[in-house]
Amino acid sequence: MGRIKSIGLIPKLLIAIALGVLAGANLPIGIIRVAVTFSKIFGSFLSFIIPLMILAFVTKGISDLGEGAGKLLGITVLISYLSTLIAGSLSYIMASNVFPKFISSEQIDAIVSSNADKLEPYFTVPLTPFFDVTSALIFAFMMGISISWLKRNNSGDVLYKAVSEFNAIIVKVLEVAIIPILPFFIFGNFAEMSYLGSVRAILGIFWKIFICLILLHLVYVTFMFVISGAYTGKNPSAMLKNEVKGYMTAVGTQSSAATIPVNLQCAANNGVSREIADFVVPLGATVHLPGSMITLTGCIFTILYMYNLPHSFDIIIKLIVTLGIAMVAAPGAPGGAVMSALPFLPMVGIAPESAMAGLLISLYLTQDSFGTAANISGDVAIANAVDKIYNKKILKNKNWKPIPVIKNPK
């Protein structure tokens, strides 16, 4: 039993996908409907918890961002947000021009026809959320900004503590009741797709998509260091070489928390002052998510294209702009950006409890380490640029103090 618990999430998901494919192809429909029933019930629970996730993580994230060093905080968050938007837009450009070449009309027909012939669960358990996603998001922004304002006026400790403890509760729910059950949810979805005959087409598409996404991660990180190096007068090749250790640490650990100490050393090797590195690198681990956005955008476009749903840039850019803000919640949630993105999938026509959302979760998590590596590598490129902008001004201000290291994984 201990050996099973020691297996990481990604191997569990891969095992669940493989078993689901085999089960759907070989087991009777009655047994497959049991797995489908479980997936539907879990999907209802996921829909119930999503508004609470928004309230917990977005409120906490915004209230934490209210502390810092004034303009330094503003410029770092602005650069991070713009970088995340650019990464998502580039991912869409690549996806819309390259991915359709991997997807034949026969594959689309197989996937669409299977989507129309879904298996019915034996029963469902309707769970009505306390409030909808839009209400949760607006309330979370209002509370986060208000708590930040109270803290600046030496007040709000009780509210901030309450939000922090609620955040901890939701994290615990995700750790105990969501993430461990995801492999069973994925098993049910892939068993259904295998039984209906679409899984071969889906898997035949996504291994090619993953190669493209990982290549775009590397290209985008290189682009960031070229821009940062040009602005600061440093050699981009040398800067990239110094960041290799941070990138590989993130790939191996799948955690920005474990990578922060290494990334601080990478920043120091690139000549970033300690004061700036101590501020920008941990902050970037929370607000700078270009790798995650590249993967999400690419996977979402592919799912929309496969299921013959609208997938124009006008539709997806709205999701990118929204996630650029909402994914501030991502470091607090196990599963990272994809869990924070679930509430907003209806913007592009995907229900959070649907098989398409389950497919997105499994596909995203199987390569999450590469997205995290791109995220944290870009943090050092930003730190180099911010160091040139603010270092002299900030070091003259004796009242400035770096923010503490943020110990939440992406």
C-alpha positions as CSV (number, residue, x, y, z in Angstrom):
1,M,0.0,0.0,0.0
2,G,2.9,2.3,0.9
3,R,4.4,1.7,-2.6
4,I,1.1,2.9,-4.2
5,K,1.1,6.1,-2.1
6,S,4.7,6.8,-3.1
7,I,3.8,6.8,-6.8
8,G,3.6,10.4,-8.1
9,L,0.5,11.9,-9.6
10,I,1.7,11.8,-13.2
11,P,2.5,8.1,-13.2
12,K,-1.0,7.5,-11.6
13,L,-2.6,9.5,-14.3
14,L,-0.8,7.6,-17.0
15,I,-1.7,4.3,-15.4
16,A,-5.4,5.5,-15.2
17,I,-5.4,6.4,-18.9
18,A,-3.9,3.0,-19.9
19,L,-6.3,1.1,-17.7
20,G,-9.2,3.2,-18.9
21,V,-8.3,2.4,-22.6
22,L,-8.1,-1.3,-21.9
23,A,-11.3,-1.4,-19.8
24,G,-13.3,0.4,-22.4
25,A,-12.1,-2.0,-25.1
26,N,-12.6,-5.2,-23.2
27,L,-15.1,-4.9,-20.3
28,P,-18.9,-5.2,-20.5
29,I,-20.9,-2.0,-20.8
30,G,-22.4,-2.5,-17.3
31,I,-19.0,-2.2,-15.6
32,I,-18.0,0.8,-17.8
33,R,-21.2,2.5,-16.7
34,V,-20.1,2.1,-13.1
35,A,-16.9,4.0,-13.9
36,V,-18.9,6.6,-15.8
37,T,-21.3,7.0,-12.8
38,F,-18.4,7.7,-10.5
39,S,-16.9,10.2,-12.9
40,K,-20.2,12.1,-13.2
41,I,-20.6,12.2,-9.4
42,F,-17.1,13.5,-9.0
43,G,-17.7,16.0,-11.7
44,S,-20.7,17.4,-9.8
45,F,-18.5,17.7,-6.6
46,L,-15.9,19.5,-8.7
47,S,-18.5,22.0,-9.9
48,F,-19.6,22.5,-6.3
49,I,-16.1,23.2,-5.0
50,I,-15.0,25.5,-7.9
51,P,-16.6,28.7,-6.6
52,L,-15.1,28.0,-3.2
53,M,-11.7,27.6,-4.9
54,I,-12.0,31.0,-6.5
55,L,-13.1,32.7,-3.3
56,A,-10.2,31.1,-1.3
57,F,-7.3,31.4,-3.8
58,V,-8.1,34.6,-5.6
59,T,-8.9,36.5,-2.4
60,K,-5.7,35.3,-0.7
61,G,-3.6,35.9,-3.8
62,I,-4.8,39.5,-4.3
63,S,-4.5,40.4,-0.6
64,D,-1.0,39.0,-0.5
65,L,0.0,41.0,-3.6
66,G,-1.1,44.2,-1.8
67,E,2.1,44.1,0.2
68,G,5.4,45.0,-1.3
69,A,7.6,47.8,-2.4
70,G,5.1,50.1,-4.3
71,K,6.3,50.7,-7.8
72,L,8.5,47.6,-7.8
73,L,5.5,45.4,-7.1
74,G,3.5,47.2,-9.8
75,I,6.2,46.9,-12.5
76,T,6.9,43.2,-11.7
77,V,3.2,42.3,-11.8
78,L,2.6,44.2,-15.0
79,I,5.6,42.6,-16.8
80,S,4.5,39.2,-15.6
81,Y,0.9,39.7,-16.7
82,L,1.9,41.0,-20.2
83,S,4.4,38.1,-20.5
84,T,1.6,35.6,-19.7
85,L,-0.8,37.2,-22.2
86,I,1.9,37.2,-24.9
87,A,2.7,33.5,-24.2
88,G,-1.0,32.6,-24.5
89,S,-1.4,34.5,-27.7
90,L,1.7,32.9,-29.3
91,S,0.3,29.5,-28.2
92,Y,-2.9,30.2,-30.0
93,I,-1.1,31.4,-33.1
94,M,1.0,28.2,-33.2
95,A,-2.0,26.0,-32.4
96,S,-4.3,27.5,-35.0
97,N,-1.7,27.3,-37.7
98,V,0.0,24.0,-36.9
99,F,-2.3,21.7,-34.9
100,P,-5.0,21.3,-37.6
101,K,-2.3,19.6,-39.8
102,F,-2.2,16.9,-37.2
103,I,-5.9,16.4,-37.0
104,S,-7.7,14.7,-39.9
105,S,-11.4,14.9,-40.7
106,E,-11.7,11.2,-39.9
107,Q,-10.4,11.8,-36.4
108,I,-12.8,14.7,-35.9
109,D,-15.7,12.6,-37.1
110,A,-14.8,9.8,-34.7
111,I,-14.5,12.2,-31.7
112,V,-17.7,14.1,-32.5
113,S,-19.8,11.0,-33.1
114,S,-18.6,9.5,-29.8
115,N,-19.5,12.7,-28.0
116,A,-23.0,12.4,-29.3
117,D,-23.3,8.7,-28.1
118,K,-22.3,9.2,-24.4
119,L,-23.0,6.5,-21.9
120,E,-25.6,7.3,-19.3
121,P,-24.6,6.9,-15.6
122,Y,-26.7,4.7,-13.4
123,F,-27.6,7.7,-11.2
124,T,-26.4,11.2,-10.5
125,V,-26.0,13.3,-7.3
126,P,-26.9,16.9,-8.1
127,L,-24.9,19.4,-6.0
128,T,-25.8,23.0,-6.4
129,P,-22.9,25.4,-5.7
130,F,-23.5,28.2,-3.1
131,F,-23.0,30.8,-5.8
132,D,-22.0,30.9,-9.4
133,V,-18.5,31.5,-10.8
134,T,-19.0,35.1,-11.8
135,S,-20.3,36.0,-8.3
136,A,-17.4,34.2,-6.7
137,L,-14.9,36.0,-8.8
138,I,-16.3,39.5,-8.3
139,F,-16.6,38.9,-4.5
140,A,-13.1,37.5,-4.4
141,F,-11.6,40.6,-6.1
142,M,-13.6,42.9,-3.9
143,M,-12.5,41.1,-0.7
144,G,-8.9,40.8,-1.8
145,I,-8.5,44.5,-2.7
146,S,-10.4,45.5,0.5
147,I,-8.2,43.3,2.7
148,S,-5.1,44.7,1.0
149,W,-6.3,48.3,1.7
150,L,-7.1,47.4,5.4
151,K,-3.6,46.0,5.8
152,R,-2.0,49.1,4.4
153,N,-3.9,51.0,7.1
154,N,-2.7,48.7,9.9
155,S,-6.0,46.9,10.1
156,G,-7.7,43.8,8.6
157,D,-5.8,41.2,10.5
158,V,-8.9,39.3,11.5
159,L,-10.2,39.2,7.9
160,Y,-6.8,38.3,6.5
161,K,-6.4,35.4,9.0
162,A,-9.9,34.2,8.2
163,V,-9.2,34.2,4.5
164,S,-5.8,32.5,5.0
165,E,-7.5,29.7,7.1
166,F,-10.2,29.3,4.5
167,N,-7.5,29.0,1.9
168,A,-5.8,26.3,4.0
169,I,-9.1,24.4,4.3
170,I,-9.7,24.4,0.5
171,V,-6.1,23.4,-0.1
172,K,-6.7,20.5,2.2
173,V,-9.9,19.5,0.4
174,L,-8.0,19.5,-2.9
175,E,-5.2,17.5,-1.4
176,V,-7.4,14.9,0.2
177,A,-10.6,14.8,-1.8
178,I,-9.8,16.1,-5.3
179,I,-6.2,15.3,-6.4
180,P,-6.1,11.7,-5.1
181,I,-9.4,10.9,-6.8
182,L,-8.4,12.5,-10.2
183,P,-7.0,9.2,-11.5
184,F,-10.3,7.5,-11.0
185,F,-12.1,10.4,-12.7
186,I,-9.7,10.1,-15.6
187,F,-10.1,6.3,-15.7
188,G,-13.9,6.7,-16.1
189,N,-13.6,9.3,-18.8
190,F,-11.0,7.3,-20.9
191,A,-13.0,4.0,-20.4
192,E,-16.0,5.8,-21.9
193,M,-14.0,7.3,-24.7
194,S,-12.4,3.9,-25.4
195,Y,-15.8,2.1,-25.4
196,L,-17.2,4.7,-27.8
197,G,-14.2,4.5,-30.1
198,S,-12.6,8.0,-29.9
199,V,-9.6,7.4,-27.6
200,R,-7.3,6.2,-30.4
201,A,-7.9,9.4,-32.3
202,I,-7.4,11.5,-29.2
203,L,-4.1,9.9,-28.2
204,G,-2.9,9.9,-31.7
205,I,-3.3,13.7,-31.7
206,F,-2.0,14.7,-28.4
207,W,1.5,13.2,-28.4
208,K,2.3,15.5,-31.4
209,I,0.7,18.4,-29.6
210,F,2.9,17.9,-26.5
211,I,6.1,18.0,-28.6
212,C,5.0,21.4,-30.1
213,L,4.0,22.8,-26.7
214,I,7.3,21.9,-25.1
215,L,9.2,23.3,-28.0
216,L,7.2,26.6,-27.7
217,H,8.1,26.7,-23.9
218,L,11.8,26.6,-24.8
219,V,11.4,29.1,-27.6
220,Y,9.5,31.5,-25.3
221,V,12.0,31.2,-22.5
222,T,14.8,31.9,-25.0
223,F,12.9,34.9,-26.3
224,M,12.5,36.3,-22.8
225,F,16.2,36.1,-22.1
226,V,17.1,37.6,-25.5
227,I,14.8,40.6,-24.7
228,S,16.1,40.9,-21.1
229,G,19.7,40.5,-22.2
230,A,19.3,43.2,-24.9
231,Y,17.8,45.6,-22.4
232,T,20.4,45.0,-19.7
233,G,23.4,44.7,-22.0
234,K,24.1,41.1,-20.9
235,N,24.8,38.0,-23.0
236,P,21.6,36.0,-23.5
237,S,23.5,32.8,-24.1
238,A,25.4,33.1,-20.8
239,M,22.1,34.0,-19.0
240,L,20.4,31.0,-20.4
241,K,23.3,28.7,-19.5
242,N,23.1,30.0,-15.9
243,E,19.4,29.2,-15.8
244,V,19.7,25.6,-16.9
245,K,20.1,24.4,-13.3
246,G,16.8,26.1,-12.3
247,Y,15.0,24.8,-15.3
248,M,16.1,21.2,-14.7
249,T,15.2,21.5,-11.0
250,A,11.7,22.5,-11.9
251,V,11.3,19.7,-14.4
252,G,12.5,17.2,-11.8
253,T,10.5,18.5,-8.8
254,Q,7.4,19.9,-10.6
255,S,7.3,22.6,-8.0
256,S,8.2,26.2,-8.0
257,A,8.6,26.1,-4.2
258,A,11.4,23.6,-4.4
259,T,13.0,25.6,-7.2
260,I,13.0,29.0,-5.6
261,P,16.3,28.6,-3.7
262,V,18.0,27.3,-6.9
263,N,16.4,30.0,-9.0
264,L,17.7,32.7,-6.6
265,Q,21.2,31.3,-7.2
266,C,20.6,31.4,-10.9
267,A,19.6,35.0,-10.6
268,A,22.7,35.8,-8.6
269,N,24.9,34.1,-11.3
270,N,23.2,36.4,-13.9
271,G,24.3,39.4,-11.9
272,V,20.9,40.3,-10.3
273,S,21.2,42.1,-7.0
274,R,20.2,40.1,-3.9
275,E,17.5,42.7,-3.0
276,I,15.8,42.5,-6.3
277,A,16.1,38.7,-6.6
278,D,14.6,38.2,-3.2
279,F,11.6,40.2,-4.3
280,V,11.0,39.3,-7.9
281,V,11.8,35.6,-8.0
282,P,9.3,34.6,-5.3
283,L,6.7,37.0,-6.5
284,G,7.2,35.7,-10.1
285,A,6.6,32.2,-8.8
286,T,3.0,33.4,-8.0
287,V,2.1,35.8,-10.8
288,H,4.2,34.8,-13.8
289,L,2.8,31.7,-15.6
290,P,3.7,31.8,-19.3
291,G,4.5,28.1,-19.5
292,S,1.2,27.2,-17.9
293,M,-0.7,29.5,-20.2
294,I,1.1,28.1,-23.3
295,T,0.0,24.6,-22.4
296,L,-3.6,25.5,-21.4
297,T,-4.2,27.5,-24.5
298,G,-2.8,24.8,-26.8
299,C,-4.7,22.1,-25.1
300,I,-8.0,24.0,-25.0
301,F,-7.7,25.0,-28.7
302,T,-7.1,21.3,-29.6
303,I,-10.1,20.1,-27.6
304,L,-12.3,22.7,-29.1
305,Y,-11.0,21.9,-32.6
306,M,-11.4,18.1,-32.0
307,Y,-15.0,18.4,-30.8
308,N,-15.8,20.8,-33.7
309,L,-16.6,23.7,-31.3
310,P,-16.0,27.5,-32.0
311,H,-12.3,28.2,-31.5
312,S,-11.6,31.6,-32.9
313,F,-9.0,34.0,-31.4
314,D,-11.9,36.3,-30.3
315,I,-13.2,33.6,-28.1
316,I,-10.0,32.3,-26.7
317,I,-8.3,35.7,-26.0
318,K,-11.1,36.4,-23.5
319,L,-10.1,33.3,-21.6
320,I,-6.4,34.1,-21.8
321,V,-7.0,37.7,-20.5
322,T,-9.1,36.3,-17.6
323,L,-6.7,33.5,-16.7
324,G,-3.8,35.9,-16.7
325,I,-5.4,37.4,-13.6
326,A,-7.3,34.4,-12.1
327,M,-4.3,32.2,-12.2
328,V,-2.7,34.2,-9.4
329,A,-4.7,31.5,-7.6
330,A,-2.7,28.7,-9.3
331,P,0.2,28.4,-6.9
332,G,-2.1,27.7,-4.0
333,A,-3.9,24.8,-5.6
334,P,-2.5,21.3,-6.1
335,G,-2.6,20.7,-9.8
336,G,-1.7,24.3,-10.4
337,A,-3.0,26.4,-13.3
338,V,-5.4,23.8,-14.7
339,M,-7.4,23.7,-11.5
340,S,-7.6,27.5,-11.4
341,A,-8.7,27.5,-15.1
342,L,-11.7,25.1,-14.6
343,P,-14.2,27.7,-13.4
344,F,-13.6,29.8,-16.6
345,L,-13.9,27.0,-19.2
346,P,-17.6,27.8,-19.9
347,M,-16.2,31.0,-21.6
348,V,-15.1,28.7,-24.4
349,G,-18.0,26.3,-24.2
350,I,-16.5,23.6,-22.0
351,A,-18.4,22.6,-18.8
352,P,-16.0,22.1,-15.8
353,E,-17.6,18.7,-15.0
354,S,-17.6,17.4,-18.5
355,A,-15.4,14.7,-20.1
356,M,-13.7,17.4,-22.1
357,A,-12.6,19.1,-18.9
358,G,-11.4,15.8,-17.5
359,L,-9.4,15.3,-20.7
360,L,-7.9,18.8,-20.3
361,I,-6.9,18.0,-16.7
362,S,-5.2,14.7,-17.6
363,L,-3.4,16.1,-20.6
364,Y,-2.2,19.2,-18.7
365,L,-1.0,17.4,-15.7
366,T,1.1,14.9,-17.6
367,Q,3.4,17.7,-18.8
368,D,3.0,20.1,-15.9
369,S,6.7,20.0,-15.0
370,F,7.7,21.5,-18.3
371,G,5.2,24.4,-17.9
372,T,6.5,25.0,-14.4
373,A,10.1,25.0,-15.7
374,A,9.2,27.7,-18.3
375,N,7.4,29.7,-15.6
376,I,10.3,29.9,-13.2
377,S,12.9,30.4,-15.9
378,G,11.1,33.4,-17.1
379,D,11.1,34.8,-13.5
380,V,14.9,35.2,-13.7
381,A,14.7,37.0,-17.1
382,I,12.2,39.4,-15.5
383,A,14.4,39.9,-12.4
384,N,17.3,40.9,-14.7
385,A,15.2,43.6,-16.4
386,V,13.6,44.9,-13.1
387,D,17.1,45.0,-11.5
388,K,18.2,47.6,-14.1
389,I,15.0,49.6,-13.7
390,Y,14.8,49.9,-10.0
391,N,18.0,48.8,-8.3
392,K,19.6,52.2,-7.7
393,K,16.3,53.8,-6.6
394,I,15.3,51.0,-4.3
395,L,18.7,50.6,-2.6
396,K,18.6,54.3,-1.7
397,N,15.3,53.7,0.2
398,K,16.3,52.3,3.5
399,N,12.7,51.5,4.4
400,W,12.4,48.9,1.6
401,K,12.3,45.3,2.5
402,P,12.0,42.2,0.3
403,I,8.9,40.2,0.5
404,P,9.2,36.7,2.1
405,V,9.6,33.6,-0.1
406,I,6.2,32.3,-1.2
407,K,6.1,28.6,-0.5
408,N,3.3,27.5,-2.7
409,P,3.9,25.2,-5.7
410,K,2.7,26.1,-9.2
